[in-house]
Amino acid sequence: MKYYITTPIYYINDIPHIGHAYTSTAADVLARYHRNLGDEVFFLTGTDEHGAKIAEAAAAANLEPKQFADTLVPKFQAMAKKLNISYDEFFRTTDPQHETLVQDFVTQLQTKGFVEKRKYEGLYCVGCEKFLKESDLVDGLCHDHKKAPVAQTEENYFFKLSAFGDQLLAKINSGELEIGPDSRKNEVLGKIKQGLEDISISRQAVEWGISFPEDKSQTIYVWIDALLNYCTATKIYGKEDFWPANLHLVGKDILWFHAIIWPALLMALNLPTPKKVFAHGFFTVNGGKMSKTIGNVIDPIETVEKYGTDAVRYALLSEFPFGEDGDISLAKIESLYNKLANNIGNLFQRTISMINKYEVVIPTSSVIPAQAGILPNKQLPIGPDLDNLDFMGAIRKIDKFAEETNQFIAEKQPWTLTKEGKKSEVEAVLLAAYDNLTIIAETIAPFTPETAEKMKKQLETLEPQVLFPRLDTDS
């Protein structure tokens, strides 16, 4: 089967933070899981490089917008490399082929009669890159950016979003377009039932963007440009047979664009809509909102350099349910690292060391004979958890499986059995434990790919190795 998964294309008005790492890691775990199932996977990530925010940030850095983007894109690519993100393509919205395809798409919308030019007055938040209603404001300020939006009067091109409310409701209610988690699905359905308004898809005052077809005085709204990447990428990279996408992973703040505007744009041209859009929650750091001003932003690259790639991947997805908000901190990451070392790391080292010490012969066949009645719960099915994007649930099953195996060894005491001359029982215990190690190594691989390879090598060579070295607490 073909499986197409995307992260959002990250907006590059600043360097990547731990939130970007979170989404990318979740997508990577799913991509690796589906490859292991034998699926043909197309995993897309990338950067969103147009719009007023980037133009402002570029001006502040005394650079042209494209130059500014070129300085930041490598930082997002470096984050992906550091986290061992196995994407197939890294997409940039400044790709000339993409720009042409976006203009073609908008032209088709015009031809179909879904675009109309109108005068518009509204409150525009540069931080959100969208117009806000009075009801969206808190004490006159944007809820997310704590700044007053700017009153703008423009003549823009509008997409007739209002025409697609009933179709969207039908697709979501039938499950043809799945929105997750359920709380977000209900939120989307509620907004649609309140009535959809037509949306502006061009900007008159924003120069840094793709020119509107046949009207150089306007640029295409950055969100239209960005959403279309999921389709244009399949054309640019020769992956058209992967559409529609199986899963768009997004943050909850951009669910509206992905669950309402994006499907409606596709329906306007009779194109298939994505199969699933899933919105995850946000991080707080030590109980507070992540903020450069406060100085609590966690740099994913620095964090990986201290704790290692796999420990950070494991920590990000094991602390709270995917889809909900949760708190993270370097202290929590360190605690989870130590948990990994003490549970799974210790289990591998002690088991392989005892196999060597007590001269247990591992069968040469690829399948270890089942030690009937000796060790319960020999299977570790995390497929249903990953299918439901329950990363925390999958990790907890793996952790529990390792804990039970450690407990089993402690109860059977192969060192005591050796003193009693019960060699066959020693072999049975350690072969059962070895069997579980093979299951753990295979099952944990999507989460900790580098460590899983080390595990498999140890199981083959029977040379014990520290999987999670003791941390230097002074650094």
C-alpha positions as CSV (number, residue, x, y, z in Angstrom):
1,M,0.0,0.0,0.0
2,K,1.0,3.6,-0.5
3,Y,1.2,5.8,2.5
4,Y,1.6,9.6,2.2
5,I,2.3,11.5,5.4
6,T,3.1,15.2,5.9
7,T,4.3,17.6,8.6
8,P,3.2,21.2,8.2
9,I,5.7,23.2,6.1
10,Y,7.3,25.2,8.9
11,Y,7.1,29.0,8.9
12,I,10.7,30.2,9.0
13,N,10.5,33.6,10.5
14,D,12.7,32.2,13.3
15,I,14.9,29.2,14.2
16,P,13.3,25.8,14.9
17,H,12.2,25.0,18.5
18,I,11.2,21.9,20.3
19,G,7.6,22.1,18.9
20,H,8.9,21.6,15.4
21,A,10.9,18.6,16.6
22,Y,7.7,17.2,18.2
23,T,5.7,17.2,15.0
24,S,8.6,15.9,12.9
25,T,9.4,13.1,15.3
26,A,5.8,11.9,15.4
27,A,5.6,11.9,11.6
28,D,8.9,10.0,11.4
29,V,7.7,7.3,13.8
30,L,4.7,6.7,11.6
31,A,6.7,6.7,8.4
32,R,9.1,4.2,9.8
33,Y,6.3,2.1,11.1
34,H,4.6,1.9,7.7
35,R,7.9,1.1,6.0
36,N,8.3,-1.8,8.4
37,L,4.8,-3.0,7.4
38,G,6.0,-3.0,3.8
39,D,4.1,0.0,2.7
40,E,5.5,2.4,0.0
41,V,5.9,5.6,2.0
42,F,6.1,9.3,0.9
43,F,7.1,11.4,3.8
44,L,7.1,15.2,3.1
45,T,8.3,18.1,5.2
46,G,9.7,21.5,4.4
47,T,9.5,25.2,4.9
48,D,6.9,28.0,4.2
49,E,8.9,31.0,3.0
50,H,6.4,33.7,1.9
51,G,4.3,36.3,3.7
52,A,4.5,39.5,5.7
53,K,6.1,38.0,8.8
54,I,9.1,36.7,6.8
55,A,9.4,40.1,5.0
56,E,9.4,41.8,8.4
57,A,12.0,39.5,9.9
58,A,14.1,39.8,6.8
59,A,14.0,43.6,6.9
60,A,15.0,43.5,10.6
61,A,18.0,41.3,9.6
62,N,18.9,43.7,6.7
63,L,18.4,40.9,4.2
64,E,16.1,40.4,1.2
65,P,13.3,37.9,2.0
66,K,14.8,35.1,-0.1
67,Q,18.3,35.6,1.4
68,F,16.7,35.5,4.8
69,A,14.9,32.3,4.0
70,D,18.2,30.8,2.7
71,T,19.9,31.4,6.0
72,L,17.1,29.7,8.0
73,V,16.3,26.7,5.9
74,P,19.6,24.9,6.7
75,K,18.7,25.2,10.4
76,F,15.4,23.3,9.9
77,Q,17.3,20.7,7.8
78,A,19.9,20.4,10.5
79,M,17.2,19.8,13.1
80,A,15.7,17.0,10.9
81,K,19.1,15.4,10.5
82,K,19.9,15.7,14.2
83,L,16.6,14.0,15.0
84,N,17.1,11.3,12.4
85,I,14.0,12.3,10.5
86,S,13.7,10.0,7.5
87,Y,11.8,12.4,5.2
88,D,11.7,11.6,1.5
89,E,11.6,15.2,0.3
90,F,12.2,18.6,1.9
91,F,9.9,21.1,0.2
92,R,10.4,24.9,-0.1
93,T,7.6,27.2,-1.2
94,T,10.1,29.4,-3.1
95,D,10.5,26.5,-5.5
96,P,9.8,28.1,-9.0
97,Q,7.8,25.0,-10.1
98,H,5.6,25.3,-7.0
99,E,5.0,29.0,-7.7
100,T,3.8,28.2,-11.2
101,L,1.6,25.3,-10.0
102,V,0.0,27.6,-7.4
103,Q,-0.8,30.2,-10.0
104,D,-2.3,27.5,-12.2
105,F,-4.5,26.2,-9.3
106,V,-5.8,29.7,-8.6
107,T,-6.5,30.3,-12.3
108,Q,-8.6,27.1,-12.3
109,L,-10.6,28.3,-9.3
110,Q,-11.3,31.5,-11.2
111,T,-12.3,29.6,-14.3
112,K,-14.7,27.5,-12.2
113,G,-16.3,30.7,-10.8
114,F,-15.1,30.2,-7.2
115,V,-13.1,33.5,-7.0
116,E,-14.5,37.0,-6.9
117,K,-12.8,40.4,-6.4
118,R,-14.2,42.5,-3.6
119,K,-13.4,45.4,-1.3
120,Y,-12.6,44.2,2.2
121,E,-12.2,46.0,5.6
122,G,-11.0,44.1,8.5
123,L,-8.6,43.6,11.4
124,Y,-5.4,41.9,10.2
125,C,-2.9,40.2,12.5
126,V,0.5,40.0,10.9
127,G,1.6,37.3,13.4
128,C,-1.3,35.0,12.4
129,E,-1.2,36.1,8.7
130,K,-5.0,36.3,8.8
131,F,-7.9,38.6,9.3
132,L,-9.5,38.4,12.8
133,K,-13.1,39.1,14.0
134,E,-13.8,41.2,17.1
135,S,-15.0,37.9,18.7
136,D,-11.5,36.5,18.2
137,L,-9.8,39.2,20.2
138,V,-9.1,39.3,24.0
139,D,-9.2,42.8,25.3
140,G,-8.7,44.0,21.8
141,L,-5.6,41.9,21.3
142,C,-4.8,38.8,19.3
143,H,-5.1,35.8,21.6
144,D,-1.9,34.2,20.4
145,H,0.4,37.2,19.8
146,K,-0.9,39.6,22.4
147,K,-0.9,42.5,19.9
148,A,-3.6,44.6,18.5
149,P,-4.5,43.7,14.9
150,V,-4.1,46.4,12.2
151,A,-7.2,47.8,10.5
152,Q,-6.9,47.2,6.7
153,T,-9.0,48.2,3.8
154,E,-8.1,46.3,0.6
155,E,-9.6,45.2,-2.7
156,N,-8.8,41.4,-2.7
157,Y,-9.8,38.2,-4.5
158,F,-12.1,36.0,-2.4
159,F,-12.6,32.3,-2.5
160,K,-16.3,31.3,-2.1
161,L,-15.7,29.1,1.0
162,S,-19.3,29.6,2.0
163,A,-20.5,27.3,-0.8
164,F,-18.8,24.2,0.8
165,G,-20.3,24.0,4.3
166,D,-22.7,21.2,3.5
167,Q,-20.1,19.2,1.6
168,L,-17.6,19.5,4.3
169,L,-20.1,18.4,7.0
170,A,-21.0,15.4,4.9
171,K,-17.3,14.4,4.3
172,I,-16.4,14.7,8.0
173,N,-19.5,13.0,9.3
174,S,-19.1,10.1,6.9
175,G,-15.5,9.6,7.9
176,E,-14.3,10.2,4.4
177,L,-12.4,13.2,5.8
178,E,-11.3,12.2,9.3
179,I,-10.4,14.9,11.8
180,G,-8.6,14.0,15.0
181,P,-8.7,14.0,17.9
182,D,-12.4,13.9,18.6
183,S,-12.3,17.2,20.5
184,R,-10.9,18.9,17.4
185,K,-13.4,17.2,15.1
186,N,-16.2,18.6,17.3
187,E,-14.6,22.1,17.2
188,V,-14.4,22.0,13.4
189,L,-18.0,20.7,13.0
190,G,-19.2,23.5,15.3
191,K,-17.5,26.2,13.3
192,I,-18.9,24.9,10.0
193,K,-22.5,24.7,11.4
194,Q,-22.2,28.4,12.5
195,G,-21.8,29.2,8.8
196,L,-18.7,29.7,6.7
197,E,-17.7,33.1,5.2
198,D,-15.8,33.6,2.0
199,I,-12.1,34.2,2.5
200,S,-9.6,36.5,1.0
201,I,-7.0,34.6,-1.1
202,S,-4.9,37.6,-2.1
203,R,-3.1,40.5,-0.5
204,Q,-2.6,44.0,-1.9
205,A,0.0,45.2,0.6
206,V,2.2,42.1,0.8
207,E,4.9,42.1,-1.8
208,W,6.8,39.0,-0.7
209,G,4.7,36.2,-2.2
210,I,3.5,34.6,-5.5
211,S,2.0,37.1,-7.9
212,F,-1.8,36.7,-8.4
213,P,-2.6,35.4,-12.0
214,E,-3.2,38.3,-14.4
215,D,-3.0,40.9,-11.5
216,K,0.5,42.0,-10.5
217,S,-0.9,44.4,-7.9
218,Q,-1.8,41.4,-5.7
219,T,0.1,38.4,-4.2
220,I,-1.5,35.1,-3.4
221,Y,-2.4,34.7,0.3
222,V,0.5,32.9,2.0
223,W,-1.8,30.2,3.4
224,I,-3.2,29.3,0.0
225,D,0.4,29.0,-1.3
226,A,1.4,26.9,1.7
227,L,-1.6,24.5,1.7
228,L,-1.1,23.7,-1.9
229,N,2.4,22.3,-1.2
230,Y,0.9,19.0,-0.3
231,C,-0.4,18.6,-3.8
232,T,2.3,20.5,-5.8
233,A,5.0,18.4,-4.2
234,T,3.5,15.2,-5.6
235,K,3.7,16.7,-9.1
236,I,7.2,18.1,-8.7
237,Y,8.6,14.8,-7.2
238,G,6.7,12.4,-9.5
239,K,4.5,11.1,-6.6
240,E,1.1,12.0,-8.0
241,D,-0.1,8.4,-7.4
242,F,0.3,9.0,-3.6
243,W,-2.6,11.6,-3.5
244,P,-4.7,11.9,-1.5
245,A,-2.5,12.2,1.6
246,N,-3.2,9.6,4.2
247,L,-2.3,12.0,7.1
248,H,-1.6,15.7,7.6
249,L,0.0,16.2,11.1
250,V,-0.5,19.8,12.2
251,G,-0.6,21.9,15.4
252,K,-4.0,22.8,16.7
253,D,-3.5,26.5,15.9
254,I,-3.6,25.7,12.1
255,L,-6.4,23.2,12.2
256,W,-8.9,25.6,10.6
257,F,-6.8,26.0,7.5
258,H,-6.2,22.2,7.1
259,A,-9.6,20.9,8.0
260,I,-11.8,23.5,6.4
261,I,-10.1,25.8,3.9
262,W,-7.8,23.1,2.4
263,P,-10.5,20.5,1.7
264,A,-12.8,23.1,0.3
265,L,-10.1,24.3,-2.2
266,L,-9.7,20.7,-3.4
267,M,-13.4,20.1,-3.6
268,A,-13.8,23.2,-5.8
269,L,-11.7,21.5,-8.4
270,N,-13.2,18.1,-7.8
271,L,-9.9,16.7,-6.4
272,P,-9.8,14.1,-3.6
273,T,-9.4,15.5,-0.1
274,P,-6.9,14.2,2.5
275,K,-8.0,11.1,4.4
276,K,-7.0,12.4,7.8
277,V,-6.0,15.6,9.5
278,F,-4.7,15.3,13.1
279,A,-4.0,18.3,15.3
280,H,-1.7,17.8,18.2
281,G,-1.4,20.1,21.3
282,F,1.2,22.6,22.4
283,F,4.1,22.4,24.8
284,T,4.4,24.4,27.9
285,V,7.9,24.5,29.5
286,N,8.0,24.1,33.2
287,G,4.3,25.1,33.3
288,G,4.8,28.3,31.3
289,K,4.3,29.3,27.7
290,M,7.4,28.8,25.6
291,S,8.7,32.3,24.9
292,K,12.0,33.9,23.7
293,T,11.3,36.9,26.0
294,I,11.1,34.6,29.0
295,G,14.1,32.6,27.7
296,N,12.6,29.2,28.1
297,V,12.6,28.1,24.5
298,I,14.1,24.6,24.2
299,D,16.6,24.2,21.3
300,P,16.1,20.7,19.8
301,I,19.7,20.6,18.5
302,E,21.3,21.5,21.8
303,T,19.0,19.0,23.6
304,V,19.9,16.2,21.2
305,E,23.6,17.0,21.7
306,K,23.2,16.5,25.5
307,Y,20.8,13.5,25.6
308,G,21.2,11.8,22.3
309,T,18.8,11.6,19.3
310,D,16.9,8.6,20.4
311,A,16.4,9.6,24.0
312,V,14.9,12.9,22.9
313,R,12.6,11.2,20.4
314,Y,11.4,8.8,23.1
315,A,11.0,11.6,25.6
316,L,9.0,13.9,23.3
317,L,6.4,11.2,22.6
318,S,6.1,9.5,25.9
319,E,5.3,12.3,28.3
320,F,1.7,13.0,27.5
321,P,-1.0,11.9,25.0
322,F,-0.5,13.1,21.4
323,G,-3.3,15.5,20.7
324,E,-3.4,17.1,24.1
325,D,-1.3,20.0,25.5
326,G,1.5,18.9,27.8
327,D,4.4,20.2,29.8
328,I,8.1,19.5,28.9
329,S,11.4,20.5,30.4
330,L,15.0,19.5,30.3
331,A,14.5,18.0,33.7
332,K,11.7,15.8,32.4
333,I,13.8,14.8,29.4
334,E,16.7,13.9,31.7
335,S,14.3,11.8,33.9
336,L,13.0,9.9,31.0
337,Y,16.5,9.3,29.7
338,N,17.4,7.8,33.1
339,K,14.3,5.7,33.0
340,L,15.3,4.3,29.6
341,A,18.8,3.6,30.8
342,N,17.6,1.8,34.0
343,N,14.9,-0.2,32.4
344,I,15.7,-1.1,28.8
345,G,19.4,-0.3,28.7
346,N,20.0,-2.3,31.9
347,L,17.9,-5.2,30.6
348,F,20.0,-5.6,27.5
349,Q,23.3,-5.3,29.2
350,R,22.6,-7.7,32.1
351,T,20.9,-10.3,29.9
352,I,23.6,-10.5,27.3
353,S,26.3,-10.5,30.0
354,M,24.6,-13.4,31.7
355,I,24.3,-15.3,28.5
356,N,28.0,-15.0,28.1
357,K,28.8,-15.7,31.7
358,Y,26.7,-18.9,31.9
359,E,27.7,-20.0,28.4
360,V,24.1,-20.2,27.0
361,V,24.0,-21.2,23.4
362,I,21.6,-19.1,21.3
363,P,19.9,-21.2,18.6
364,T,21.1,-20.5,15.1
365,S,17.6,-20.4,13.7
366,S,16.0,-17.0,13.1
367,V,13.2,-17.9,15.5
368,I,14.1,-18.6,19.2
369,P,12.1,-21.6,20.4
370,A,9.2,-20.5,22.7
371,Q,9.9,-21.2,26.3
372,A,6.4,-22.4,27.1
373,G,5.0,-21.3,30.4
374,I,8.2,-19.5,31.5
375,L,7.6,-15.9,30.4
376,P,4.1,-14.5,29.8
377,N,3.0,-11.7,27.3
378,K,5.4,-12.8,24.6
379,Q,3.7,-10.6,22.0
380,L,4.0,-6.8,22.0
381,P,1.3,-5.5,19.7
382,I,1.7,-1.7,19.3
383,G,0.3,-1.5,15.8
384,P,-3.2,-0.5,17.0
385,D,-1.7,2.2,19.2
386,L,0.3,3.7,16.3
387,D,-2.7,3.4,13.9
388,N,-4.5,5.6,16.5
389,L,-1.5,8.0,16.9
390,D,-1.3,6.9,20.6
391,F,2.5,7.2,20.8
392,M,2.5,7.3,24.6
393,G,0.4,4.2,24.8
394,A,2.8,2.3,22.5
395,I,5.8,3.4,24.5
396,R,4.2,2.4,27.8
397,K,3.6,-1.1,26.4
398,I,7.3,-1.4,25.5
399,D,8.4,0.0,28.9
400,K,6.1,-2.4,30.7
401,F,7.3,-5.4,28.6
402,A,10.9,-4.6,29.5
403,E,9.9,-4.1,33.2
404,E,8.2,-7.5,33.2
405,T,11.3,-9.1,31.6
406,N,13.6,-7.6,34.2
407,Q,11.2,-8.8,37.0
408,F,11.1,-12.3,35.4
409,I,15.0,-12.5,35.6
410,A,15.0,-11.2,39.1
411,E,12.4,-13.8,40.2
412,K,14.0,-16.8,38.4
413,Q,17.6,-15.8,39.6
414,P,19.7,-17.6,37.0
415,W,22.8,-17.0,39.2
416,T,21.1,-19.1,42.0
417,L,20.1,-21.7,39.5
418,T,23.7,-22.0,38.3
419,K,24.9,-22.6,41.9
420,E,22.3,-25.3,42.2
421,G,23.6,-26.9,39.0
422,K,20.3,-26.4,37.1
423,K,21.9,-25.5,33.8
424,S,18.8,-26.4,31.7
425,E,16.7,-24.0,33.7
426,V,19.3,-21.3,33.4
427,E,19.2,-21.7,29.6
428,A,15.5,-21.7,29.5
429,V,15.3,-18.4,31.5
430,L,17.9,-16.6,29.5
431,L,16.7,-17.8,26.2
432,A,13.2,-16.5,27.1
433,A,14.7,-13.2,28.1
434,Y,16.8,-13.1,24.9
435,D,13.6,-13.8,22.9
436,N,12.0,-10.7,24.6
437,L,15.0,-8.6,23.7
438,T,14.5,-9.4,20.1
439,I,10.9,-8.3,20.4
440,I,11.8,-5.0,22.1
441,A,14.5,-4.3,19.5
442,E,12.0,-4.7,16.7
443,T,9.1,-2.9,18.3
444,I,11.1,0.2,19.6
445,A,12.8,0.8,16.2
446,P,10.4,3.5,14.9
447,F,10.9,5.5,18.1
448,T,14.7,4.9,18.6
449,P,16.1,3.7,15.2
450,E,19.8,4.1,16.0
451,T,19.5,2.4,19.4
452,A,17.4,-0.4,17.9
453,E,20.2,-1.1,15.4
454,K,22.7,-1.2,18.4
455,M,20.3,-3.6,20.1
456,K,20.1,-5.9,17.1
457,K,23.9,-5.9,16.7
458,Q,24.4,-6.9,20.4
459,L,21.9,-9.7,20.0
460,E,23.8,-11.0,17.0
461,T,27.4,-10.6,18.4
462,L,26.5,-11.1,22.1
463,E,28.9,-8.3,22.9
464,P,27.2,-6.1,25.6
465,Q,27.3,-2.4,25.1
466,V,26.0,0.5,27.1
467,L,23.0,1.8,25.2
468,F,22.4,4.9,27.3
469,P,25.7,6.2,28.8
470,R,25.6,8.0,32.2
471,L,24.9,11.7,31.7
472,D,27.5,14.3,32.6
473,T,25.4,16.3,35.0
474,D,28.0,19.1,35.1
475,S,27.5,20.0,31.5
